[in-house]
Amino acid sequence: MTNTKTVLITGCSSGYGLETARHFHANGWNVVATMRKVREEVLPRSPRLRMLPLDVTNPDSIARTIAEAGPIDALVNNAGIGLMGAAEATPMATIREVFETNTFGMIAMAQAVIPQLRARRAGVIVNVTSSATLAPFPLVAVYTASKTAIDGFTASLALELAELGVRAKVVIPGYGPGTSFQANSGTRMNGLITEPYAAFAQRIFDGYAQATAAVTTAADVAEGVWRAVHDTSDQLRFPAGPDAVALSQAGAGGARA
């Protein structure tokens, strides 16, 4: 048990984070599962599993959680909020709110964990983005921007940390209708589909509703994170889910999805 590794995962109350916590725990890791408000019922009681409150937009919350978590071997930055709506109609305050969690929160968590990984010259940071970074999708311009920023950040970070024996990776989930994307958007989406965009948006929503094949499950993402955490090659990006894999391959081949 003394050689058991520890992973800290953000955004574990549901969806990808919750399934990733379950996956790592089932495979023998110590798991620090974090979420804004701890929900004891979502994960099993175990001496190898702790649940801690964490708000990635709050520096004091980050500091407390990192201190309480103790030494970790892997950070999985999964916490995020969704947003769908016309870019024109999205208030700048809402845009900043999305970036605070999806972009600045991930960067802040990385900064908080890097010193201990650097000191040990070991460990890995995995940032979860979105297949929206692989191909353009309508009505998610702000969300896409927040995730694309992390893709670029991680690509550069990986080069910096490699010199210190630390790895950085990106996991790219596809479209996951079983997740809480809309629920996590809360009231932010209210009023973001204005009349000029209404007919177009309805066609897009109808298309999403009919998507029954080649979509991403939480298990796909958990497995993608698992592979990224254990990968010691120079591979940076790990698409998770059949649709994300297809988009990644199309991009690599110069094709348009």
N, C-alpha and C positions, 0 to 999 in steps of 0.2 A: 504493500500500500504506500510505502514511502516514495516509490517511484511513480505513483499515479500523477498524471499531469492535470492541470487546472485550466479551465476555459471560463472566461467571463463573457456573457452574451447580453446585449442590450435588446430591449423591446420583446420581452418574453411572455407578455400577457396573452398573446394569441398568435396565430399564423406561423410565419416562418421562424420567428424567434423561439416560440414555444416548442415547435417540432424539432428544432435544432438542439435545444436544451435536452429534450427527451432522447434524441439520437446519441448525443455525446455521453449522457449518463448511462444509457443502455450498453454503450461500448466501453465502459469502465473508467471514464474520466470523472474527476471532480468538476462540478458545475456550479458557477455562480450566476444564477439567473436573475436579471434585473428588469425592473419595470417601474413605471411612474407610481403606481399603487399596487403593493404586493397582493396577489391573489393566491393564497395558500392552496386553494382547491385544485389549481390547474396542473400541479406537478406532484409526484409522489414524495412522501417523507423518506429521507435517506440521509445517512451520515456523509454521503458524497455530494449532497445537493443543498445549496443555500439560496434563498431568495432575498434580495435586497432592493430597497426603493432607490430609484435613480431617475433624475430628470437631467437629460444630457444638455439642456439649455441653461443649466444652473451650475456655475463653477463650484459653489460650496457643496452641492449635492454630489458632483463628480469627485471632489476631493474626499468627502466622507466615505463614499462607496469604494473607491480605490484603496483607502486606508483599511477599511473593514474587510475587504476581499483578501488582502494579503498577496503574496507572490502568485502571479499567474503566468501561464505559458502561452496562452492565446487570448486575444481580444477579438470578438466578433461584433462588429458594429452593424447591428441590424435595425435599431430603432429608427422609425421614420413615419412621416405622415403623408397621406395622399392628397392630391388636388386635381380636379378636372374642371375645366371651364375655359371660356374664351380669354386669351391673353389680354385683349383690349379692356375687358370688363373686370379684371382682377386687381383689387386695390393693392397699392404698394405695401401697405401694412400686412396684408395677407401673404404677399410674396416674401417679405422679410421673415414672417413667422415660419413659412415652409423651409426657408434656408437655415433658420436658427436650429431646427431639428435635423434636417436631412444633410446639411452641409457643415455648418459650424459645429454642431453637436458631435458629428463624427470626427472632425479635426481636433476638437477639444479632448475627446476621449483618447485619441491617438497620442496627443501631446502628454496626457496624464500617465500613460502606460509606458511610453518609449523609454524613460529613464531606467526603469527596472530591467527591461529587456536588454537595453544597451549595456547595462552593468554586467549582466550575465552572458552577453554576446550570444543570446539564443531567444527564440520565440517568434511569434507571427501575429500580424494584424490582418484581419480579413474584413473588408468593407463590402457591404451588400448594396448593390445599386439597382439597376432595372434594365430590361431589354429596350426601354425607350432610349437608352444610350447607343443602341445598335442600329436603329432605324427610326426615322421620324414618325410620330403618331400625332394626330390632331387633338386639340383640346387639352393637352398636357404639357404645354410649353414651359410653364413655371416648374412643374415637377421634374420634367426632363432636364432643365437647366440645373436644378439642385443636385441631381444625380450625376450628370455629366461632369460637373465640377469635381465631384469625389473621384470619378474615374481618372481625371487628369491629375488630381492631387496624389492618388495612390500610385500612379505610374512613376511620378517623380520621387515620391517617398521611397518606393521600392529600391531605387538606385542609391539613395542616401543611406538607407538602412543596411543594404547588402554589405557595405564596407564594415559594418559593425556586427555582422553575424545574425542580423534580424531580417525577417522576411515580411513583405507586404503583398497582399493578394486582393483581387476583386472577384466577387461572386455576382453573377448577372441573372436574376430570375426572369422568366418570361411572364406572360399574362396569367395571373392566378385568380380565377373567379371565385375560388373557395376562400380567399383571404378577406381581411377586413379593410380593404383599400377605401371604400366609400365611407364605412363607419369611422375610420380613422381620420377622414377628412372633416367630420363633424359639420358644423354650420358654415365652415369656410366656403363651401361650394354654393351656398344660397345666393341666387341672383347672378351667377357667373355665366349663365347661358342667356344672353340677351336676344331680343327679337330678331336681329339680323342673322344670328347664328342658329336659330331654333330648328329650322328644317334640316340643316346640315347636321346638327348635333343629334337629332332624332335618328338619322340614318346611321350615324356612328354607334349610338347606343343599341340600335337594333342589331347591328353587326356583332357587337360584343355579346349580346344575349344569345345569339345563335352559335357562338363559338363553343363547340362541344368536344372537338378533337384537338390534339396537339397543344394542350394547355399545360401550365405548370402547377404542380401540387407542392404542398409544404414539404412532403417527403423528398421531392426532387431537390429543393433548396437545401434541406438539411444534409443530404448526401453531397451536394456541391460544396457546401462549407466544409464538410469532413475531408473531402479531397483537397481542397485548397489549404486547409490547416496542415495536412500531412505532406504536401508537395514540397520537394526540395529543389526542383528545377527552376529555370528562369521563367516558366509560364506565369503570366500576370493575371489573365482573365479566365474565369471558369463559368461558362454559361450553364444555367440550371433549368431543366425543363426542355421538352422537345422543341417547342417553338423558339426558345432562346438559342438552342443549339443550331437550329435551321437558320436563324437570322445571322448568327455568328459565322456560320459556314458560307452563307451568301455574301456577307461582307468581305470575308477573306478571299472569296473568288472574284470579287469585283462586281458581283451581281446586285441588283436591287430586289429587296423582298417585296 
